[in-house]
């Protein structure tokens, strides 16, 4: 068994109430970590200590980070997993007319959670990592930003932005012993994906060389490894966990 060095470490996981976030929080709990589970929805006890936090609200995030540090004395890792989708075509054109466009509300909502939320959380938690002598920041990107994705201008923009912030923060924070990496999942069986038509799901699998969709546990394991001592010289990178989807597309 690989020694991760994570036992008793304090880890914050955002978007921890369901899907990849829940699986990630539970995996860190199983590793013996003390986990703060941040979400706007109630997270189960298995995810750690729940805190209701809207990552798009900077003041809520600052207060929650201070609470974690006060409760446990230090913070070791932040997993910026929280994310939403508000899909729509940029411009939908039919029979010579524009019939719909992506709205400002759809754009702002996704930017607020997926991009500004990552900024808010990292800005709030980084000082605690510095004071503690180092740590790990892990950000949720997506393979969608590598090739684009129909109807997801807002989502793809945020996930590409996350990669840029990851590289910048790796440069800025490395001197303090802080590693910053991103994970880019492929198609993973979550509530959002499972609601898609079976024909679409079959098409996803057909383009994935491994011949299956991912499980939330697959992504949780990637986060765990990147947070562990086994990855102690890995920083500024984006790890695609996609069953080969990018090369198979």
MIDREN-108208 format. One record per residue (C-alpha): x negated, y negated, z negated; residue in three letters. Coordinates in steps of 0.1 Angstrom, whole numbers, always signed. Last residue first. Layout:
<pts>
PT,px,py,pz,vexlum
PT,X,Y,Z,ALA
...
</pts>
This chain:
<pts>
PT,px,py,pz,vexlum
PT,+120,-120,+302,UNK
PT,+100,-90,+289,UNK
PT,+69,-110,+279,UNK
PT,+91,-132,+257,UNK
PT,+113,-104,+245,UNK
PT,+84,-82,+233,UNK
PT,+103,-69,+202,UNK
PT,+109,-105,+191,UNK
PT,+87,-114,+162,UNK
PT,+67,-142,+178,UNK
PT,+41,-155,+153,UNK
PT,+34,-192,+156,UNK
PT,+0,-203,+144,UNK
PT,-14,-232,+124,UNK
PT,-28,-210,+97,UNK
PT,-41,-175,+93,UNK
PT,-72,-170,+71,UNK
PT,-53,-158,+40,UNK
PT,-31,-134,+60,UNK
PT,-37,-103,+39,UNK
PT,-34,-126,+8,UNK
PT,+4,-127,+14,UNK
PT,+26,-155,+27,UNK
PT,+21,-145,+64,UNK
PT,+28,-109,+54,UNK
PT,+60,-117,+36,UNK
PT,+73,-139,+64,UNK
PT,+67,-111,+89,UNK
PT,+84,-86,+66,UNK
PT,+115,-109,+64,UNK
PT,+116,-111,+102,UNK
PT,+119,-74,+106,UNK
PT,+143,-71,+76,UNK
PT,+168,-93,+95,UNK
PT,+169,-65,+120,UNK
PT,+158,-70,+156,UNK
PT,+177,-60,+187,UNK
PT,+167,-29,+205,UNK
PT,+149,-16,+236,UNK
PT,+113,-24,+225,UNK
PT,+108,-41,+259,UNK
PT,+137,-66,+252,UNK
PT,+154,-78,+284,UNK
PT,+179,-49,+283,UNK
PT,+186,-56,+246,UNK
PT,+196,-91,+253,UNK
PT,+218,-80,+282,UNK
PT,+236,-55,+260,UNK
PT,+243,-83,+235,UNK
PT,+258,-104,+262,UNK
PT,+281,-76,+274,UNK
PT,+291,-69,+238,UNK
PT,+305,-104,+235,UNK
PT,+288,-125,+208,UNK
PT,+300,-125,+171,UNK
PT,+272,-101,+162,UNK
PT,+247,-128,+171,UNK
PT,+261,-154,+147,UNK
PT,+266,-130,+118,UNK
PT,+230,-117,+122,UNK
PT,+214,-89,+143,UNK
PT,+182,-106,+155,UNK
PT,+175,-117,+191,UNK
PT,+139,-130,+190,UNK
PT,+123,-145,+160,UNK
PT,+96,-173,+162,UNK
PT,+78,-174,+129,UNK
PT,+58,-205,+120,UNK
PT,+26,-211,+100,UNK
PT,+12,-235,+74,UNK
PT,-16,-225,+51,UNK
PT,-24,-248,+21,UNK
PT,-58,-248,+5,UNK
PT,-58,-285,+0,UNK
PT,-81,-292,+30,UNK
PT,-56,-271,+51,UNK
PT,-29,-297,+45,UNK
PT,-34,-321,+74,UNK
PT,-45,-297,+101,UNK
PT,-19,-270,+92,UNK
PT,+6,-298,+89,UNK
PT,+1,-309,+125,UNK
PT,+3,-273,+138,UNK
PT,+35,-266,+119,UNK
PT,+50,-300,+129,UNK
PT,+46,-291,+166,UNK
PT,+60,-257,+161,UNK
PT,+90,-272,+143,UNK
PT,+96,-296,+172,UNK
PT,+99,-267,+196,UNK
PT,+126,-252,+173,UNK
PT,+144,-285,+170,UNK
PT,+145,-292,+207,UNK
PT,+157,-256,+214,UNK
PT,+186,-261,+190,UNK
PT,+197,-294,+205,UNK
PT,+194,-284,+241,UNK
PT,+211,-251,+234,UNK
PT,+236,-244,+262,UNK
PT,+212,-222,+282,UNK
PT,+180,-213,+264,UNK
PT,+145,-226,+269,UNK
PT,+115,-204,+276,UNK
PT,+93,-210,+245,UNK
PT,+120,-228,+225,UNK
PT,+143,-198,+226,UNK
PT,+116,-177,+210,UNK
PT,+126,-193,+178,UNK
PT,+111,-215,+150,UNK
PT,+115,-209,+113,UNK
PT,+87,-225,+92,UNK
PT,+64,-210,+66,UNK
PT,+45,-231,+41,UNK
PT,+19,-214,+20,UNK
PT,+0,-223,-11,UNK
PT,-28,-244,-26,UNK
PT,-43,-256,-58,UNK
PT,-11,-260,-78,UNK
PT,-12,-298,-75,UNK
PT,-14,-294,-37,UNK
PT,+15,-270,-37,UNK
PT,+36,-294,-58,UNK
PT,+28,-322,-34,UNK
PT,+38,-301,-4,UNK
PT,+73,-294,-18,UNK
PT,+91,-327,-11,UNK
PT,+75,-334,+23,UNK
PT,+80,-298,+33,UNK
PT,+116,-298,+23,UNK
PT,+125,-330,+40,UNK
PT,+106,-322,+72,UNK
PT,+122,-288,+76,UNK
PT,+156,-304,+70,UNK
PT,+148,-331,+95,UNK
PT,+142,-304,+122,UNK
PT,+168,-276,+118,UNK
PT,+193,-294,+95,UNK
PT,+195,-329,+107,UNK
PT,+186,-321,+143,UNK
PT,+214,-296,+145,UNK
PT,+240,-320,+131,UNK
PT,+227,-349,+151,UNK
PT,+230,-332,+185,UNK
PT,+265,-317,+178,UNK
PT,+277,-351,+165,UNK
PT,+262,-370,+195,UNK
PT,+282,-347,+218,UNK
PT,+269,-323,+244,UNK
PT,+289,-331,+275,UNK
PT,+322,-320,+290,UNK
PT,+343,-320,+321,UNK
PT,+320,-340,+343,UNK
PT,+337,-341,+377,UNK
PT,+332,-329,+412,UNK
PT,+350,-296,+408,UNK
PT,+331,-287,+377,UNK
PT,+302,-303,+359,UNK
PT,+292,-295,+323,UNK
PT,+265,-318,+310,UNK
PT,+241,-310,+282,UNK
PT,+258,-277,+278,UNK
PT,+271,-269,+244,UNK
PT,+259,-250,+213,UNK
PT,+262,-263,+178,UNK
PT,+237,-240,+160,UNK
PT,+225,-241,+124,UNK
PT,+192,-235,+105,UNK
PT,+178,-229,+71,UNK
PT,+145,-209,+72,UNK
PT,+119,-233,+58,UNK
PT,+101,-207,+36,UNK
PT,+82,-226,+9,UNK
PT,+54,-209,-10,UNK
PT,+34,-212,-42,UNK
PT,+54,-235,-65,UNK
PT,+44,-243,-101,UNK
PT,+56,-246,-136,UNK
PT,+86,-223,-134,UNK
PT,+116,-244,-143,UNK
PT,+99,-278,-140,UNK
PT,+85,-269,-106,UNK
PT,+119,-256,-94,UNK
PT,+137,-286,-107,UNK
PT,+113,-310,-90,UNK
PT,+119,-292,-57,UNK
PT,+157,-294,-62,UNK
PT,+155,-332,-69,UNK
PT,+134,-339,-38,UNK
PT,+158,-317,-17,UNK
PT,+189,-334,-29,UNK
PT,+174,-368,-22,UNK
PT,+163,-359,+13,UNK
PT,+197,-347,+24,UNK
PT,+194,-325,+55,UNK
PT,+182,-296,+33,UNK
PT,+217,-295,+17,UNK
PT,+209,-278,-16,UNK
PT,+230,-256,-39,UNK
PT,+204,-238,-60,UNK
PT,+205,-200,-64,UNK
PT,+180,-182,-86,UNK
PT,+169,-151,-67,UNK
PT,+183,-135,-35,UNK
PT,+197,-105,-53,UNK
PT,+220,-128,-73,UNK
PT,+239,-135,-41,UNK
PT,+237,-169,-24,UNK
PT,+265,-194,-27,UNK
PT,+267,-217,+3,UNK
PT,+249,-250,+9,UNK
PT,+217,-230,+6,UNK
PT,+185,-228,-15,UNK
PT,+174,-196,-31,UNK
PT,+146,-202,-56,UNK
PT,+126,-170,-58,UNK
PT,+103,-157,-86,UNK
PT,+82,-131,-68,UNK
PT,+80,-95,-77,UNK
PT,+77,-80,-42,UNK
PT,+114,-71,-44,UNK
PT,+122,-108,-50,UNK
PT,+102,-117,-19,UNK
PT,+122,-92,+2,UNK
PT,+155,-104,-12,UNK
PT,+147,-140,-3,UNK
PT,+137,-129,+32,UNK
PT,+168,-108,+37,UNK
PT,+190,-137,+25,UNK
PT,+172,-161,+48,UNK
PT,+174,-138,+78,UNK
PT,+212,-135,+75,UNK
PT,+230,-149,+46,UNK
PT,+228,-172,+15,UNK
PT,+191,-180,+16,UNK
PT,+192,-209,+41,UNK
PT,+161,-222,+24,UNK
PT,+136,-199,+6,UNK
PT,+115,-213,-22,UNK
PT,+88,-190,-36,UNK
PT,+72,-189,-70,UNK
PT,+45,-163,-74,UNK
PT,+51,-137,-101,UNK
PT,+37,-109,-78,UNK
PT,+25,-124,-45,UNK
PT,-11,-110,-42,UNK
PT,+0,-89,-12,UNK
PT,-18,-58,-21,UNK
PT,-13,-35,+9,UNK
PT,+0,+0,+0,UNK
</pts>
